């Protein structure tokens, strides 16, 4: 592994695993976890993601650092 990957792996070891919520007992439908949405991505989020992806291949100038 690269040095950066080793550092990242070491830091992530202390992060607790995600534990999804359990559906209520006796219900036929499932429970949405905190990171799920039944309606999909909202229009504001979709627009923000689209706009940010457009400049993904651009690198900042050295003077901006």
C-alpha positions in Angstrom: 0.0 0.0 0.0 1.1 3.6 -0.4 1.9 5.7 2.5 -1.3 7.7 2.1 -3.4 4.5 2.0 -1.6 3.3 5.2 -2.4 6.5 7.0 -6.1 6.4 5.8 -6.5 2.8 6.9 -5.0 3.5 10.3 -7.3 6.4 10.9 -10.4 4.5 9.7 -9.8 1.6 12.1 -11.2 3.7 15.0 -14.4 4.6 13.1 -17.4 2.5 14.3 -19.2 0.4 11.7 -22.5 1.6 10.3 -25.4 -0.2 12.0 -28.6 0.1 10.0 -31.9 0.5 11.7 -34.2 -2.5 12.1 -37.7 -2.5 10.7 -40.5 -2.3 13.3 -41.7 -5.8 14.3 -44.8 -7.0 12.6 -44.7 -4.5 9.7 -44.6 -5.7 6.1 -42.9 -2.6 4.9 -39.3 -1.8 5.7 -37.9 1.0 7.6 -35.9 3.7 5.8 -32.5 4.2 7.4 -31.2 7.7 8.1 -29.3 7.8 4.8 -32.2 6.6 2.5 -35.0 8.6 0.9 -38.1 7.1 -0.7 -38.4 10.1 -3.1 -34.8 10.0 -4.5 -32.5 12.9 -4.8 -34.1 16.4 -4.5 -33.8 18.8 -7.4 -31.6 21.2 -5.4 -29.1 18.4 -4.6 -29.2 17.1 -8.2 -28.4 20.6 -9.5 -25.6 21.1 -7.0 -24.0 17.8 -7.9 -24.3 18.5 -11.6 -22.7 21.9 -11.3 -19.8 20.6 -9.2 -19.1 17.7 -11.5 -18.6 20.0 -14.4 -15.3 21.4 -13.0 -14.0 18.1 -11.7 -11.2 17.8 -14.2 -9.9 21.3 -13.5 -7.0 21.8 -11.1 -6.6 25.0 -9.1 -3.9 27.4 -10.1 -0.8 27.5 -8.0 -1.6 31.0 -6.9 -4.9 29.9 -5.4 -3.2 27.6 -2.9 
